[in-house]
């Protein structure tokens, strides 16, 4: 006598959970195109637009380091403050606000950075990278790595 009650209760729970799962997968709008009285549970954003870059300068090989934590928050040559969010770099001769593709020759990773400061001060280095750019190149642990530097321009689509 007890077995059918348990079985009946289990079937009821299974039916309710299946109905809830079907309702969660249902579209948020009615077939007529209007809202069915409830908001969607998620918003699907369009895919991120990635800019295409064209190499406009010749390739230069050198060594890159990255700005230490002491430089964070300090003003760069363009007046903006160095942060860990934007991929920026310091170069001695490239124009400020120009874009450069830097490739780590040890692992093949590359990142496009904006030149916003002057330096590096060591004659053995070609470019200083922000912490964000160093993370993208996986070089923060190494400190100094061999790199290829190419000036790029954004292709407008």
N, C-alpha and C positions, 0 to 999 in steps of 0.2 A: 504494500500500500504506500509506503514511503518513497519508493523508487520512482513512480510516475510523477510525484510532486517535484522532486529534484530535477528530473528530466524535463518536465514542463517549464520550470523556472529557468533552466539553462537554455532551452530553446527560445524563450521570450527574450532573454538577455542577448542571445546571438542575433535574433531578428532585429532588435532595437539598435545594436551596434552596427549591423549591416545597413540599416536604413540611414543611420547617421553618416556612415562613410559615403554612401551614394549621394546624400544631400550635400556633403562637403565637396564632392567632385563635380557637382552640377554647375553649369555656367551661371553667372550672377545676373544675366539679363534674360528677359523672356524672349521667346521666338519672334515676337513682334518687334523687338528692338528696344523696348522700354525697360526700365529698371523693374525688377520683380518685387520691389519693396524692401530690399536689403542691399547693403553695400558689399562690394567684392572683398574677399578676405586678403587679397594681395594685389599689388600693382605690378604690371609687367612693364619695365622700362625699356626703351629702345636700346639697341647695342651702342656702346661707346664709339664715337667717331675718332678714328686714329688718323692723324695727319701723315701724309706721305712726304718723305724728305728726298731731296736731290743733292748729291755731293757737288759742291761748286768749287772746292779748293783741292789742292794736292794733299796726299797723305804724308804726315810727318810722324816719325817714330821718336819716342822719348820715354821718360819715366814720370809716373804720376804718384802723388801722395794725396791725402785728404786732410781737410781742416780738422783740427782737434776740437774738443769741447770748449776750450778756452775762447775760441772765436765765435761761438754761438751767441747770437743777439747783438753782435757788433756790426756797425755799418760797413758796407762794402763801398767800392768806388762809385757805384751808381746811386748810392744813398739808401738802398734797401738793406734790411738787416738779414744776416745769415741765419737760416733756420734749418731744421731737419726735414722739411716737407718738400722743398723745391730742388730739382737737380740743377745746380749751378756750379760754376768753376771760376778760377782765377788764371789768367794767362797774361804774359808780358806784352805781347804785340797785337793780338787779335782785337778787332774793334769791340767795344762794349756793346752788349745786347745782341751780339752775333751768336748763332747756334752752331754747336760743334758736336760731332759724333765721336765718342771716345770708346775704343775697344780694348778690353783687357786681353793681351796676347797670351796670357797663361791659360785662360779658360774660354776665350772666344765670346764672352758676354760684352754687350755694348749698350750705351745709353747716350741720349741726346741731351746736352746740357746748354745752358745759356751763360755766356761769359758776362759776369757782373762785377769782377774785381781784378785788380792787378796783382801780379805775383806769379809764381812763387819766388821767394827771396833766395833760395838755394840755387846756385848755378847748375847743380846736377839734376834738377827737376824741370820738366816742361810745363806741367799743369798741376794745380791744386784743385781737388774736387770737394764738393759739399758732402756731408754725411749721407744724404739720400742717394747721391750719385755713386758714392763708394759702396753702399749696400747693393745697388743695382749691378755693380761690377763684381761683387763678392770679393772685395779687396780690403775691407776694414781690418781684418785680422793680419793680413800681410803687411799693410802699411805703405810700402812702395812697390809698384808693379810696372812692368814694361807695357806701354800702350801705343796704339795708333790713333792719331788725331786727324779728323777730316772736317772741314767747314761744310755746313749743309744749309740749304734753304728750304722753306716750307712750300710745297706745291699746293696751291689752292684748287679745291675740287668743285 
